[in-house]
Amino acid sequence: MDIESPSGSAERFKLYDELELQEFQDKFVIKSHESPNQGFWISRVDGNINPIDDDTISETPSMTSTIYGVVGTIRLVVGTYAIVITSRKEVGSFLGFPVYRLTSMRVLACNEALRFSTSQEKKDEAYFLTLLKIVESMPGLYYSYEIDITLNLQRRSKLVEGWMSKPLWKQADPRYVWNKHLMEELIEFKLDRFILPLVQGSFQTDELKLKDSCAKLTLISRRCTRRLGTRMWRRGANFEGDTANFIETEQLLEIEDFRFSFLQVRGSIPLLWEQIVDLSYKPSLRVISHEQTPIIVERHFHDLSQRYGEILAVDLTDKHGVEGQLSAAYAAEMQNQQSVRYVPFDFHLHCGSSNFDNLKILYDQISEDFEKQRYFLIDSKGDILEEQKGIIRSNCIDSLDRTNVTQCYMAQKSINLQLHRIGVLTDSECISMFEEEYGKFRILWAEQGDEISLEYAGTNALKGDLVRYGKKTLAGLIKDGISALSRYYLNNFHDGIRQDALDLISGHYTVSRNIPSPFQRNSFEPLSKTVNMQYLPVASALIIGGLTATTFTLQQAGRNAQHCVSSVLCAGITAGVMAIVKANGRQFCSRPRLCGLL
């Protein structure tokens, strides 16, 4: 089944899939195993890139190893750093071509000139290098050597003849290329067969047996890089209308001689709003009033309608409390969006923590529009039988847990329609009647939810049991509790530096020797406030010690009046320290130091 080019005759572009890394005292050499005369070298002194020639290798390398791709290069204060793939895992195929998950990276330092730098430059370079070490462990990165995985099936079907013969980086949709900024220097030197676009998101696939038909179900999620970031430091939209945690999810069903594609998107509420960590479990949420807010909302939905057609905006936030204030502001702005249908649905009110089936209430509200939007369908000849005419855009506060449960429900409705269309199931049948296959379907969505949550919030998704089993379990409740505590810790004490790492590799912050050090003059927060984190362990020790001493003296208070006074004194000191920590909570948290909130 060939839908990759209208004629099927154009030669497909393919990247080198195994490379040899040779390490010398003055350079790194990277060349193809398949074509040893094809490659380049990077000077370890000045970081310059050069093509290999007969004079490149005149000695024996100190070390030789196999790598599986080049993520890209980045120039910091003084040195250049190349990031290479040191291990991978094949996770399935997309339209017949292997897809890999990147499992480990290595940063190659080309910074010999660093020894001639100033003291401040060395400090800055050390911090930036720490950020690159964080990048080495970034989760959920996928790629293919033979096919661009940034484009969904419907967009691919409309490509002009010969498009697949272009280098993969030219085929790719730049908004979903995670390493777009890192590829720039390789592009400049026309190293096309070494330039490997990466997608961050999720890739899950499994085989289904439905009656007499064998099917392949693939779930691929693509994270947009325009407002890349962590849960608490990238909320809402920027002035261009790009939203945090914006993800396109494609459910691809291949069965008999047909391929179906069903798209959904998620993303933060497209207003200007923030929720800055301050040691509290739920930091205060603030909607930022700005004269450009209507323009921001208009830009966001105009972009969506240009790409996907009719938009159904499903808002899953609570309609009371602080979430209710944000939801009300969103609803007010949506009254001006005549071409978008806005549907508020209080997920917690209707579904609570376990009533997954109550999403039928939401479906009944939108079913007519949902079924009109349809799905994409193509046959074995490449003929388009159906196009998806619109899309559901879902959100909750984080656009993670409630959103994933809801998207799974809508995907199930769509796959039933698709199977009815080709007669695999009768109109009275649905996929949930096939227990084993339905279980596979739910696991794909649950695993995808975990991976997306890990990338944005640092933990697996909450409410995963609702997706996996359609109900809550004790093990799931315990897992959710651990994940909630982990999110609290990571959001407060780790995500500031993780946000800096994302801003650096995505190019939202560009390093230059010609501007003042960001650690001497910070546009977001004075550095003097960020160093207060070093006092948090002391404050924590005082609080724990004070509570312990208070408990001990209370136990002794009945025997001795002096212990009663000591107990009151310890309790007072402990309360005072706790009050100081609470009042200065923001200054005790890990905060980004490179870019502002917008």
Residue, then its C-alpha position, 0 to 999 in steps of 0.5 A: m500500500d503506497i501513499e507516500s508519493p502520487s506516482g510511487s516512483a520517486e526515490r525515498f530519502k534515507l538517513y545514515d542509520e549507523l555512524e562511527l565516532q572517532e575521537f582524536q586529541d584535536k577533533f571528533v570525526i563522525k562518518s557513515h558505516e555504510s559510506p566511510n567517505q561521507g562524514f564531517w569532523i568538529s574541531r575540539v579547539d574552536g568547534n568549527i565543522n568541516p567535511i572529511d577528506d583524505d587529510t582528515i585522518s592521519e593518525t589512529p583515534s584514541m577511541t572509536s565507537t558506534i553512534y546512531g545519529v546526531v541530534g545537533t550542535i549548540r554553541l555556548v559562551v565559549g565552546t561548541y557541543a555536539i549531541v549524539i545518539t548512543s543507544r536506541k530502541e525500535v518501537g514499531s513502524f509508521l506507515g511501514f517504516p521503522v520508528y525508534r525511541l532515543t534511549s541515551m545521548r552523549v554530549l561531546a565537548c569542543n571547548e578547549a578554548l575555555r581555559f582562556s576565558t574569564s572567571q564569569e564565562k567559565k561559571d556561565e559555561a559550567y551552568f549551561l553544560t549542566l543544562l545539557k546534561i539534563v537534556e541527555s535524559m530527556p524522555g519521549l524522543y522518537y525518530s525514523y531514518e526513512i520517514d518523517i513522523t511529524l506529519n499526520l496521514q491526512r497531511r501526507s496524502k496531500l503532498v506533491e509528487g517528489w516530496m519524499s525525495k527531499p531531506l527529512w528535515k525539509q519534509a518535517d513540520p518545524r513546529y513538531v521538530w524537538n531539535k530544530h534549533l540544534m540542527e541549524e549548523l548541520i543544515e548550514f553545512k548541507l549535511d542532509r543525510f546526518i540531520l535527524p529530526l526528533v519528535q517529543g511525545s509518544f509512540q505506541t502500537d499493537e496488533l488487534k484481532l477483531k473477528d476475522s480481521c487483523a488490525k494494527l493500531t498506532l498512537i502517535s503524539r507530537r509535542c509542539t515546540r513553540r511554547l515548550g516547557t514544564r508544568m508550572w513554568r509554561r502555562g497558557a499562551n504567549f502573545e503569538g497564540d502558541t499554548a503550553n503543552f500543545i500536542e497533536t495525537e493521531q490514532l492510526l488504524e490499519i485494517e484489511d486494505f484501509r488506513f484510518s487516521f483520527l486526530q485530536v489536539r490538547g493544549s493549555i487554555p489560550l489566555l495569559w495566565e500563570q501559577i507560580v510555585d510557592l511551596s503550597y500544594k496548589p499555588s495561586l492561579r492568576v489570569i493576567s488582564h491584557e489588552q491583547t488577550p482577544i488577539i491572542v485567542e483569535r490567533h490561536f484558533h485561527d491557526l487551528s482552523q487553518r490546519y484542521g478545519e472546524i474546531l470543537a473546544v472542550d473545556l474540562t476545568d472545574k466551574h468553581g474555585v480558582e479553576g472556575q475563575l480561569s474557566a469563566a475568563y476563557a468562556a468570556e473570550m470564546q463568546n467572540q469566537q464565532s467560528v469555534r464551538y466552545v463546550p464547558f464540561d466540569f469533569h470532576l462534577h460529572c465524573g468524580s474520581s471514577n465515573f468514567d462512563n459519565l463522559k457520555i453526558l459530554y458526548d451527547q452534547i457534541s455527538e452531532d458535531f463530532e460525527k460530522q468532523r469524521y476521520f481520514l480514510i484512504d484505501s490501498k490504491g491511495d484513493i481518499l475515501e473520507e477526510q477529517k473536517g475538524i478537530i476536538r481541542s481538549n484542555c483541563i488545567d494541565s491538559l494531562d490527566r482529565t484530558n487524556v481520559t476524555q481523548c481516549y473516550m472520543a478515540q473509542k467512539s471514532i474507532n467504532l465508527q471506522l469499524h462500522r464503515i468497512g463492515v468489520l463490526t455491525d452497527s450494534e457492535c463496538i470494540s468494548m465487546f472484545e475484552e482482550e482487544y479493548g484492553k490493548f486499546r486502553i493500554l495504548w492510551a494509558e501508556q501515551g498519557d503516562e509518557i506525555s505527563l512525564e515530559y510536562a509534569g515529571t511523573n506518570a499521569l493521574k487517573g491512569d486506571l480510568v483509562r486502563y480499566g475504566k475504574k479506580t483501583l487501590a493500586g491506582l490510588i496509591k500510584d496517583g498519590i505517589s505521583a502527586l507528591s512527586r509532582y509537588y517535589l519536582n515542580n517546586f525544587h527541580d523544574g526551574i533548571r529543567q525549564d532552563a534546559l528546554d529554553l536553551i535547546s529549543g533556542h528560546y534563549t540564545v547564548s552570546r558573549n556579547i550580552p551580559s551574563p544572565f546570572q548577573r542580570n536576570s530578566f525574570e528574577p534577580l539572582s539574589k532571590t534564587v540563591n535563597m534555595q540554599y537556606l531551604p534545607v536549614a529551614s526544613a531541619l529547623i521545622i522538623g527539629g522544632l516539631t520533634a522537640t515540641t512533641f517530646t516536651l509535650q510528653q514531659a509537660g505533665r511531669n514538670a512545668q519547665h517542660c511546659v514552657s519549653s514546649v510552648l517555646c519550641a512550638g513558637i519557634t517552629a511556627g515562626v520558621m514555618a511562617i517565614v518559609k510560607a511567606n517567602g515560598r516563591q524564593f525557596c523554589s527552583r526558578p528558571r533563570l534564562c527566560g521570562l514566563l511569556 
